[in-house]
């Protein structure tokens, strides 16, 4: 059989495998759902349909096309596109390698044809999924609203409808090379790291990293912002489709080299993780543990913590956690930085952190990222049995606690650093409030934007002092969350630990004064009493800066809140030390990264 026939059969097999799958259907539905959600959450659409249902009549003949024009450039679709593009076939090489199928298949075809087939099938499946998803939702929205719209009466209306349809079609066509770009990037990164989760999530992370760099540092460099590939905003000096297609070709070329490099090495392609390998003799010599005295116990604790930190290199979980945290910081601080950019004002370098994490909801979202960071605690990698026969359970657990405390400190410092970096182009280091803070506080704009910018904060403190207080509260609250997770992981397992943290977070969210006032339908004159009661009962309110006593009310002071946090953390640590005595160790799963 000629080589081209073998390649054609391989390509058809891969294409059938990629398109006729649940993941391809999920990608198409995700695109359609993102556009539909953008339509249904648009305020203009909601008000127009509400008026139509109440008063009847007919809709504007251009209504459906106008609604789709806004939805196709909505941030919801732009953010879902990288995820949907990665779903259909970006893990094909990983599945072939880890299942061993590639050992039987490669003798029949060359590495080059194998890589080209996987790459072309991956890109084709993603492009088709995006095209089908967009086409379905466009047809559905137009079919639903067409009977409600009045007929065209003027030639100008028909011409405007044709132009609007053509503009929407151009936007949908620009989505296709973007889908090719993200699918090739997912295949490249996933194959290089041999990790399915990395393949699925890496395009989303790359998308937001580029958005952060473009919107915070290089607003004039249009090609750097992936949003512009679809919206075509600004003066490109060329076709956005051509530029995005060239970028997609570059990503496809990188994916091709990644595939050929991964399948061109040694025959062992089992995908075994580093931590599943036995500990070498040289490593055992390095990790000999002293057995006597206080110094020996301290050394054992430090060794256990060092082993936990060494697990960071065995999987993408840690990288993904910090990447998601950076994206979350960008999204949460976007109101402040966008306000400063719009009005041409500067910010003090700590102000984005202060106005973002002085709010309880922001602290809650950031603390939930610890579920991913500490999902493997207690660490039961392949080397743990070696340590447990050479140290006491108590010292091993203290090492786990030290690891958790140090990691939480690093995590909170990372949050502070990222929040500073994404706004550093328009900030100054002086210990004084900026013009942006004055505008947000004294004009009431901060309250309307749901930012915790209070006049009492501006008049009674300085940026350095407020930043230190908020950082300490966020750190203690995060340590409390980590302590709850560790305790319930040891008592009932990892599912119970995650459930306990989610329940604790829900408890703090419900005990928000505004939430209580709304749920119980309390009158406004009880607002102060609700603030005081909830300020003392909710740990999340203890971590919120403006929910404290600054000399004229009955709320807890910062010192009292910090002492409460330290007391709760100490109690949880003692309970964890007691629980470890009855903990049943199981090492069947190896490293959990």
N, C-alpha and C positions, 0 to 999 in steps of 0.2 A: 504494500500500500504506500503511495507517495506520502512524503512528509506533510504536504499541505493538507491532505485528507485527515491525517492523524491530528494535526493542529485544529482543523475545523471541527472534528468530532469532540475534541477536548473542549474547545470554546463553547460549542452547543451544550455540552454536558454541564459545564460550569454556569452558563447562562440560565439553563433550566433549573439548576440547583439554587441559583441566587434569586430568581424571580418567583418561582413556585414555592415560596416558603412563608412561614408566619412572620419572619422578621421584615420581609419586603412589604407585606401587607401592613404591618405595624408602622413602617416608615411612611407609607402613603397616607395612612389614617392620621399619623402625627402631624403631617403637613396640612391636611385638610382641617384637622381639629384646631391647629394654631390659627389658621386664617379665620375659621368660624368663630373662635373665641375672641379674636381681635374685632370682628364685626359686632358680636353681641355685647362686648364691653365698651364700645365706643359711645360716648355720651350723646353725641349728635344723633346717632342711630336710635338710641334708647328714647330720647325725647321725641323724635319724629314719629316713631311707632306708637308711643304712648298717646300722642295727640291724635294719630290716625284712628286708634282703637276707640278713643273717647268721642270723637267728633265725626268719624267717617270721612267720606270724600275719596280722593285719589291721590296717589303719590306723584312726585315729579317724574317725568319720563326718563330722566337720567339718574334716578335714585340708585338703582342697583349697581350701575357702573361707577358711580361716585363712592358708594360704600366700599366696593372692592378696591378702588384706587387707594383708599386710606389703609385698608387691611393689608394690602400687599407690601406696604412699606412700614408696617408696624413692627416694633421691636420684638414682639412675641414670635412672629414668623422668622425674623432674622436670627433670633437665638435658637429656635428649634431646627432650623435648616442644617447646621452642622451635626446635630444629634441624629436627625433622620437620615442624612447621607451616610453616616457610619453604620447604620443598622443592617442593611441587607447582606453584605458579603465581605466586610472588612476583616473578618476573623477566619477567612477560608484557609489561609496558609497556616495559621496557628492550629486549627483543627486537624489539618492534614499531618502536620509535624507531630503533634502530641498523640494522635491516634495511631501513628505508625504507617498510615496509608501511603505516605510519600515514599517509603522504602520500596514498596511494590510498584509504584507509579513511575518514578524517575527513570528506571531502566528502559521504559518504553518511549519516553520523550526527552528532549533536551531541557536543560535548566532554563534556557532562554525562552523556549516556547511555553514552558510551564508558567514562567513569570508573566509573560505577555498575556496568556489566557486568563490567569487569575486577575490581573490588573484590569484588562478590558471588561471582563465580566463584572467586576466590582463597580467600575465607573458606570457602565451601562445600566446596571440594576438600580443604582442610586439616582441617576438622571431620570429613568423611567418612573421610579417611585415618586419623585418630586413632581414630575410632569402630570402624572395621573392624579396625585393629591390636589394639585392646584386646579386642574381641569374639572375634577368632580365638584369641588366646592364652588367654583365659579358658575358652573352649570346649575348647581342646586340653588344658589342664591338668586341667580337671574330667573330661574323657573318659578321660584316661590314669589318673587316680587313683581314679575311681569304682569300677572292679572290685576295687581293692585295699582299699577301705574296708568296714568292717562295716556292715550294714544298721541303719536306725534302729529302736530298740527301745522308746523312750519318746517320748511326745508332746512333752516338753520339748526333746529333741534335734531333732525336726523344727522346732519353733518357733525354736530357736537357729540352725538352718541357714537358715531363712527370713529371720531378722533379719540374719544375717551376709551373706547374699546381697544383701539390700536395702541394707545399708551399703556393700558393694562397688559396687553399681550407682550409688549416689549419688556415690561417688568418681569413677567413670568418667564420669558426667554432668557433674561439675565440671571434668573435663578438656576438655570441648568448648568452653565460652566462653574457657578459657585458650588453646586452639588458635586460636580466632578472633582473640584479642588478639595473639598472636605473629605470625600470618600477616598481619594488617593492618599491624602494626608493620614487618614485613619489607618489605611492598609500599611502605610510606611512605618508609622510609629508603633502600631500594634505588633507588626512582624518583627521589628527591631527589638522590642521589649518582650516578645513572646507572651503577651498578656491580653486576654480578651477585654477586660474592663478598661485597660489602657487604650485599646483600639476604639472602644465605644465613646469614651469621654474626652480623649485628647483633642479632637476637632473643636469641641465646645470650649475647652480651656484655651486653645490657641486663638479662637475667635475673640474671646474676651480680653486676652492679653494684648492682642493687636488693637482692640477698641480702646483699652486703657492707655496704651502708648500714644495712639493717634489723637485721642480727645484731650489728653492731659499735656502732651508735649509737642506734637506735630500736627496741628489742626490743618495746616495748609497742604500737607502731603496727602493728597486724596487717595493715592493708591495704597497707602498703609492701612486705611480703615476699611475692613471688609464690608461694612454697611454700605459704603459707596459703590461696591460692585453691583448692588441691586437697585439702590435708590438713584444712582448716577448723579449725586449731588455735587454742585460746584462745576468749575470749568476744567474738564479733563484734558482738553487739547487732543482728544482722540476718542475712539470708541471704548466704552467700559467693557463691552462684550469681548473685544479683541484682547484687552489688557487682562481681564480675568481668565480668558481662555489660555493665554500665554502662562499665567501663573499656575493654572491647573496642569498644563503640560509639564512645567517644572516639577510640580508635586508628583506627577505620574512617573517622571524620570527618576526621582528620588525613591519612589516606591519600588520601581523595577530593580534598582541596585540593592535595595534593602532585601528584597526577596531572593535574588541570586546570591547575595552574600550569606543569607541565613541557611539556604539549602545547599551551599557549596562547601561546607566545612566537613567535619568528621561525621561518621555514620550515626553517632549517638544523638538522636533527636527526640529523646523522650520528654524533654521539657522539664526535667527534674529541677526542683528549686535548690538553691545553695544550701538552705538550712536542712534539707533532707539528707545531705551527705554526712557520713560519719565524721566525727571530730578527729583531725589528724593528730599524730603524736606530738608534733611541734606545738600545736595549739594547747594540748593538755599541759605541756611543760610551762607555757606562759600563764596558764590559769590555775596553777597550784595554789591552794588556799591555806593560810595559816589557821591553826585550829584552837589556839589558846589565847586567853586574855582579851581585854577590851580592844586592843589594837587589832587582834584577829577578827573580832566581830565587826569592827568598822571596815576592815579590808574585805570581809565577806559581803557586807552590804554594798560597798562600792563596786565589787565584782559583779554582783547580781544586776545592779543598775547599768553597768557597762555592757553586759550581755544584752540587755534590753535595747540599749542604743545601737548595738551592732546589728540588730535585726532590721534597722532602717534601710539597709542596702539590699535586702532580699526581695523587695517588692515595691510596687508603685504607690502603695497606700499613703505613705507619708508625703510623697511629692504631691499627690492629688489633694490631700487634706490642706496643705499650705496653698496650693493653687486655687482651690475653691474658696479658701479664706480670703485670699487677695481679691478674687472676683467679688465676693460678698462685701468686702470693705469698699471697693469701688462703687458698687450699687448703692450701699447705704449712705456714703458720703457724697453722692452725686448731686443732691439738692444744694448743699453748701457751695461746692465748687462751681456748679453751673450758675448759681446766683451771683457769685463773685465775678465770673467771666462775663455774664450778661451785663452787669452794671459797671464793669471796668474797675472794680475795687480789689484790694489785696486782702490777704488773711494772715493772721499770725500762724506760725508753722504747726502749732498744736490745736488750733481751732477746729479743723475738720474732725479730729479725734474727739474733742470736747463736745461739739454739737451733734456728733453721731452717736457716741457711746455714753452720753449723758441721758439717753433714752432707754427705757427698760426693754422695749422690743428689740432694739439692736443688740443689747447684751444677751438677751435670750437666744437670738439667732446665732450669734458668734459662739456661745457656750455649747449649742447643740452640735457644732462641728467636732467637739471632743468625743462624740459617739464614734466617729470614724477614726479619730486619732488613737483612742484607747479601746478599740473594739477587740483587740487580741489579749487584753489583760484578764487574768495573769498570764504572762508569756510562758507558753509550754512548748518551746522549740525542742529540737532533738537533743540539744545539749543540756537541758534542764535536769534530767535524771542524774547526770554526772555531778552536777553541783549539789543536788539535794542529798546525796549520800556523803557529802563532804561538809555540809553546813546545816545548821538548824533551820526549821521551817520559819521561825521567827525572824532570823536574819535575812533569809531569802525574801520574805514578805516586806521587810523594811527596805530592801533593795527595790522591790516593786513600787513602794510608796515614794522612795526618793526619785526614782525614774519618773513617776507621775508628776511630782512636784516640779522637778527641773524642766520637764517637757511643757508643763502648763506655763511656767515663767517664760520659757522661750516662745511659746505660742502667743502669749499676751504682748511680749516685746515685738514679735513679728507684726501683730495687728497694729500697734502704735507706729512702727517703722513704715509699713505699707501705707497707712493713712497719711503720713507725712509726705512720702515720696510721690503719691499720685496728685498732690497739690503743691509741690515744692516750687514749680515754675512761677507761681503767683503768690508767694508767701515771704514773710520776713521773720527773723529769729528773736526779735525783741520781746521783753516780758511786759507787753501792753496789748490791750484789746485793739483790734483793727477797725477800720471803717466799715467793713462787712458786718462785724459783730454789732456795731452801733446801729446800723440800718436794720438788721434783723431783730434786735432787742427793743429799741425805742419806738420803731414804727409799727410794731406788732406783726410784721411780716413773718417772723420766725414762728409765732403761734399759728398763723394761717397755713404755713408750710409744714406744720407738725414737727418743728424742730425745738429742742429744749433750750431755747435762748431766752433767759430770764434777766430782767433788769437787775435783780438782786445779785445775780452771779457777776455781772459786769461791774457793779459798784462795790461789792464787798470782797472781791478776790482778784487774783492775777492769773493769767493763762498757765504759768508754771505750777502754781499751787492747785488749781482746779484739775490740771492734767494728772498730777501725782495722786490726788484723791480718787479720781475716776479710775485710773490704772490700778490702784490698790484694791478698790472695790470689785472691779472686774476680775482681777487675779484671784481674790478670795472666793468670789462666787464660782469661778471656774474650778478652783480646787475643791470646793464643796461638791460640785457636779461630778468631778472625777472620783471623789471619795465615795459617793453614793454608787457610782457605776462599779467600782472595784469591789465594794462590800457585797452587792447583790450578785455580781459575777461569781464570787466565791461561794455565796450561800446557795443560789438557785441556778446558776448558769448564765451564759451571755445574753440569752433572750430576756431573762428576768432583769438583768442589769440595764439593758436598753429600755425595757418597759418602765423600770423604776425612774430612770432619768426623764423619760417623756412625761410620766405622771407628775414628777416634781416640777417640771417646766410648765405643765398645764396648770398646776396649782398656783404657781407664781403669776401666770398670765391671767387667770380668773380673778385673783385678788388684786387686780388693778382697780384703783378707785373709780375711774370712769366706767369700767366694765361692771362693777358692782352697782353703781348708780343706775346704769341702763337696765341691768337684769332685774333688779328689785324695784325699779321705777320710783326711786327716792326723790323727794323734792330738793331743790337747789340749796336750801338753807342747811341741809345735812352734808354738804360737800366737804366742809372742813372736818367734821367728825369722821366721815368715811376715810379721808386722807390720813388722819392720825391712826385709826384702827388698822387700816390696811398697811400703813407704813411700818407698823410694828409686827404684823403677822406674816407678811410676805417676804421671804428671802430676796426675791427679785427686786422689791422696792428698797430693801436695804442696800442693794447694789446700784441704785439709781441716785445720782448726785443730788438732784433738786428735791428728792423726797427725804430731806434731812432738816434737822433743827439748826438754824443759823442764828439763834438767839431770841426768837420771839414766838415760838409755837411749841407744841408738845410732841413733835416728831422726834425720832431717835437722832442723836448726833452722829457724826462720822466715826468718832471713837467708839461709841456704843455698838454701832453696826459692825465695825471691824472686830470687836471683842466677841460679839455673837457669832460671827463667821468662824473665828478661831476656835471658839468653844465647840461648835457643831463639828468642825473638821476633826478636832481632838477626840470627840466622842465616837465618830465614825471610824477613826484609826484604831481606837481601842476595840471596838466591836469587830473590826476586820482581823485584828490579832487574835481575838477569841475564835472567830469563825475558821481561821486557817487550821486550827487543830483538828477539825472534823472534815477538812476538805479532802476529797478523794481524787488523786491525780490520775490523769489519763493522757497518754502520749501517742495515741494512735494516729492523730492527724498531722503531726509535725508542726511546722511553722504555719501560722494562720494568715500570713500576708498574702 
